Each structure stands twice: as structure tokens, then as C-alpha cells.
Amino acid sequence: MLRFAFGRILSAIPTLLIVSVTVFFLIRLVPGDPAALLMGDHGDAAALAELRERLGLDQSVLTQFRIWFFNLLSGDFGTSIWIGDPVLPLILQRFMVSVQVVIPAVIFATLVAVPAGILAAARQNSAVDVSLISIATLLLSVPTFWLGLLLLLVFGLHLGWLPVVGYVSMRTDFVGGLLYLVLPVVTLFLHEIGTIIRMSRASTLEVLGLDYITHARAKGLSEGMILWRHTFKNAFGPTLTLLGLILGNLLSGIAVIETVFTIPGLGRLMVDAIYARDYPVIQGCMLFIAFIYVLVNLCIDLLYSFFDPKVVTQ
Amino acid sequence: MRRFAPNALIGGLLIGLLFLMAIVQTFWMPHDPMKLNFASRLQPPSAEFLLGTDEFGRDIVSRLMMGAATSVSISLMTVGLAVVLGTTIGLISGYNRGLIDRVIMIFNDALLAFPGMLLALGLLSVFGANQYGIIVALGLAYTPSVARVVRGAVMSLREREFIRASRTMNNSELYTMLRHVLPNCLAPLIVLGTSMFGWTLLSESALSFLGLGVPPPAPTWGNMLAAGRPFIEQAAWLAIFPGLCISLTLLGINLLGDALRDRLDPQMRGAV
């Protein structure tokens, strides 16, 4: 087990390395001279040359990459052109805001959708199954930004139960901050249960069709016992993998929800940076989200071995 | 087992309706979707304007029809780009194996280490936030998944008897690849392509909603939602109908995708 964990952690290093190389060269693809872009129209040749030297743009690409990469290792993601602050603290601060929306939504969705999927599979083709799978497919098809707008329209504007848009840190006003988070969290929750119910149902069905389940039934075990003891643990693996993908997609797609509810999160930061052509911030956001994605998937692979010990010996 | 059940029927109808909207708008729309008319701004649905008008007095039905055409053409071109690039890469990689395969797959897997939307956002910042930027960015972002699927299919095919037979008959590698290997990759490609059409439509709407997609005044469902957002208190229909169009289209694709997968790819049955 330890060797498996160690090997898996080591294998994440080249991935992270290639991810950083990709991000560095992706931004180099931007047409035009970054220094000229920075100066705008009002720079003379001497000032331009001076800026190029200060940014290290007069060096070869490889030298630039080396400097950039070692800065990265020491936690220096560069400085935002537009805001003027160092990129990493900016990202971390915005990330903490996004996390407050994403994590509760994924946890609640898992708690509701995994049992719902198992229930649907256990009663395959019954009315319960058909309605659950229909609801799931329907929820899956509604884009989060529209669902958010509808919830905002009903609960914020017509019923007036919840604050409409904005964000208050829970540190300054706990209850107020919590109320602002309800609608965005519910929106993501509703969207994600669709995906998770379908996955949980499919993998449970697959396990229920295996011989050892038939054997357990023949032994006279109760259906509840079979589902809980023999099916759940084996069927949860694929759902766990899906959760990793969902987290990554949420982090990179959160901008739409943050736009609907005007939350100053990481997604908004990246979109605003794209508007402003603030390349250090774009680069930083891409790296940060991709790193989190790789790390989350690493943790999930390690957890996976608990549900499916076979992966350790392979 | 022949289960051409409600899934395929409803899905097919919804997608048929989408294409119908996109085609009909080329020669007929109830009103001019671009014409500003401040006298009739923010009108609720009525006999003249079936789904109401927007903040500039433009007819929503006409704008939805034009938006359908934009979304369909962007999605088709994106899927086309990803399928052509991905299939080429996957065929070369899977058929040759060895060093070429390994090098290609290292890059491919590195790109798969990014969530699709993140890669698309990064590429969009390079290619520019407009219609063509979206096609290139999303197309490139989906290419690695296509390459993976095609490579997998090719790997399992290349040692099969009929492929060996083709080689033994002295057919050229290229002929064998195009005549015998490629057609057998079609089933997984169609399943993936259908899902990708849905992903693209959703991503394009999301990007347009964020202001990174097709710029106004050209209507897309995404930028109509974004434009209607400040007015939702007086004019809820502005926020309702474009979203409804996106949702019904995605529902159609999901249902159709499930039905296709059950028919074409029994191994993937029940998978998400």
C-alpha cells in the first residue's frame, strides 16, 4: 500500500512539470510583443527596450523559462499587470471564496445522489428508478447559469427569502455571509446531483449483475445487506473518480455562477484577466487550477485503493 | 434487444427542432432580429411578439432562431475540428505505436491533465474572445479526448485477423488504415461526437454569457441571457426563454446520446 501511494505521488511530478511547460508556452503563443502590449500606444523605443529588459524579454526563451520556473518553485507567480499585486496571494484569496461555494455543493450532492443512485439501481425499471433517472437527466441538461438565474428570480426577487447578489465574508458577518452562499451552493448542488445519480446507478447496476451477488442472494442474505456490505464498496469507485473530474470542472467553470451571483471568486478573476489581457494572472490561474486538479485526482486515486484494493497490486 | 424507446424519439425531436430553427431562419423570421425599435422595448409576450421583446425592442423569437443557427454552426465546426485532428493523431499514434506513439501520448495526456473548460479559457486568451477563437479553443481542448478514444480503438483493432489479412494482401498501410481501421472506429466516434456537440453548445453559451464568446449585437442564447440579466425583475421572459432553449437542446442531446450509446456501443451501456 505504501509503495503504491509513493509511486502514485511520484508519478504526479512529471505531470505537474509538463503542465507548467504547457502553460508557459501557451501564453507565448499570444501574438505580439508583451512589452508593447503593456506600454500601450504611448511608449518610445528606449522605454520599450528598458521594459523588455526589466521583464527579461531580451533573454532567450529557454532562459526565460528557467527564471520563470524557479520563481514558480519559490511561490513567485509574477505580478499582475492590471492590479499591480503579486499573483499568488491574489489567487489564494479568490480561491478561498470559490471553495466556499464548490465544496459544500459537492459534499451535499454526493450525500444525496449516491444513495439515490443505489436506490434506483436496486429497484431497476420501477417507477422510482424511472423518475430518479428522468430527474437526473433533466437536471444534467439545465446549465448552471440559467438554473442560478431562475432560482434568483424565484427565491431572491419574487419571494424575497434570500439576498439576490453579492458576497459577504463569513468572517465579518457569519449569518449574512452564509445567506449569500445559499443560492449559488443550491444551484451547483442541483446541477451535480444529476451527473452523480447517473454514475452511481450505472456502477451499482454493473456490480449487481456479478456472480458473487447472485451467490450472496442464494445464501439468503437480505437485499439491504447485499447492497450495503457487498455492492456499495465495489460500486463506489467509479463515482469517486467522477467526483474528482467534477471538482476540476467546477473550479474551471465556476466563473458563470460567480457572474450570476456577483461573487468575487477565482473564476471571475480569470475571466476578468482575459478581458484585461493580464497574462501573468491568466497564467497563474491556469497553473493553480491545473495543479489543484492533479492533486485532487491524486488524492482520489489513493482513496480509490480503499474501495478497490486490486489497484494496489496491479 | 431493440429498444428504440422514448429516449431516442424525444431526443431526436428536440434536436430536429433545433436544426429546423437554424435552417428556417436563413429565409424566414417573424421580425428583423437586429432592428432597434425603442417604441416596443421590453414588451411581454403577445400575439405580435410571441416571446416578447428585449431592452432594444428586438423580437425574441427571431433572435432565438438566429442564435440557434450561430450555436449549431459553431458546435458543428468545433466538433468537426476536434474529430479531424483527434482522429488523425489517434490513428497515427495507435497504428504506429513505438516512439511516435509515446511522444504523442505524453503531450496528449498533459493536455488531458487540464479540465476542458480551463484549457479552452487559456486558448481563448491566446486566440481572442470571438466566434473563431471559440471554435479553435474548444476544438483544440476536445482534441485530446478524441485522440485517446481513437487510439484505444485502433490498438485493439490492429492485431485482429482482418487487419492482418489486409496487410498480407500487400495493401499499403495508408489504405489499410483508411479502408479497414477507420470505419471500425466510427461507433465510439459517433457516441463521443454527440456528447461533444452538447459540451460545445453548453461551453459556447457559457462563454458568450461571460462576454468571452460571440460579441453583441449578434445574438446567441448565452449573450441574450447575459444581456437580459439586469432586466429580470421587469422582464423575466428575457432570462427564461434563451435558457429554456439551451436546456431543451442539451436534454435532446443527452437523450439521443444515451440511445445512440445503447445501440452502437453495448460495452459502454449504462456508463455516464
HADDOCK unambig.tbl for C-alpha pairs under 7 A between the chains (distance, minus, plus):
assign (segid A and resid 15 and name CA) (segid B and resid 110 and name CA) 6.36 0.50 0.50
assign (segid A and resid 18 and name CA) (segid B and resid 110 and name CA) 6.08 0.50 0.50
assign (segid A and resid 19 and name CA) (segid B and resid 110 and name CA) 6.07 0.50 0.50
assign (segid A and resid 27 and name CA) (segid B and resid 126 and name CA) 6.66 0.50 0.50
assign (segid A and resid 29 and name CA) (segid B and resid 126 and name CA) 6.46 0.50 0.50
assign (segid A and resid 30 and name CA) (segid B and resid 126 and name CA) 4.82 0.50 0.50
assign (segid A and resid 138 and name CA) (segid B and resid 251 and name CA) 6.48 0.50 0.50
assign (segid A and resid 141 and name CA) (segid B and resid 247 and name CA) 5.30 0.50 0.50
assign (segid A and resid 141 and name CA) (segid B and resid 250 and name CA) 5.03 0.50 0.50
assign (segid A and resid 141 and name CA) (segid B and resid 251 and name CA) 4.92 0.50 0.50
assign (segid A and resid 142 and name CA) (segid B and resid 247 and name CA) 4.75 0.50 0.50
assign (segid A and resid 143 and name CA) (segid B and resid 247 and name CA) 6.57 0.50 0.50
assign (segid A and resid 146 and name CA) (segid B and resid 243 and name CA) 5.47 0.50 0.50
assign (segid A and resid 198 and name CA) (segid B and resid 272 and name CA) 6.47 0.50 0.50
assign (segid A and resid 199 and name CA) (segid B and resid 271 and name CA) 6.74 0.50 0.50
assign (segid A and resid 199 and name CA) (segid B and resid 272 and name CA) 5.65 0.50 0.50
assign (segid A and resid 202 and name CA) (segid B and resid 270 and name CA) 5.07 0.50 0.50
assign (segid A and resid 202 and name CA) (segid B and resid 271 and name CA) 5.84 0.50 0.50
assign (segid A and resid 248 and name CA) (segid B and resid 115 and name CA) 5.86 0.50 0.50
assign (segid A and resid 249 and name CA) (segid B and resid 115 and name CA) 5.65 0.50 0.50
assign (segid A and resid 249 and name CA) (segid B and resid 117 and name CA) 6.92 0.50 0.50
assign (segid A and resid 252 and name CA) (segid B and resid 115 and name CA) 6.88 0.50 0.50
assign (segid A and resid 252 and name CA) (segid B and resid 117 and name CA) 5.95 0.50 0.50
assign (segid A and resid 252 and name CA) (segid B and resid 118 and name CA) 5.11 0.50 0.50
assign (segid A and resid 253 and name CA) (segid B and resid 117 and name CA) 6.30 0.50 0.50
assign (segid A and resid 256 and name CA) (segid B and resid 206 and name CA) 6.61 0.50 0.50
assign (segid A and resid 256 and name CA) (segid B and resid 210 and name CA) 6.51 0.50 0.50
assign (segid A and resid 274 and name CA) (segid B and resid 125 and name CA) 5.62 0.50 0.50
assign (segid A and resid 286 and name CA) (segid B and resid 118 and name CA) 6.68 0.50 0.50
assign (segid A and resid 286 and name CA) (segid B and resid 122 and name CA) 7.00 0.50 0.50
assign (segid A and resid 290 and name CA) (segid B and resid 113 and name CA) 6.95 0.50 0.50
assign (segid A and resid 290 and name CA) (segid B and resid 114 and name CA) 5.44 0.50 0.50
assign (segid A and resid 294 and name CA) (segid B and resid 113 and name CA) 6.73 0.50 0.50
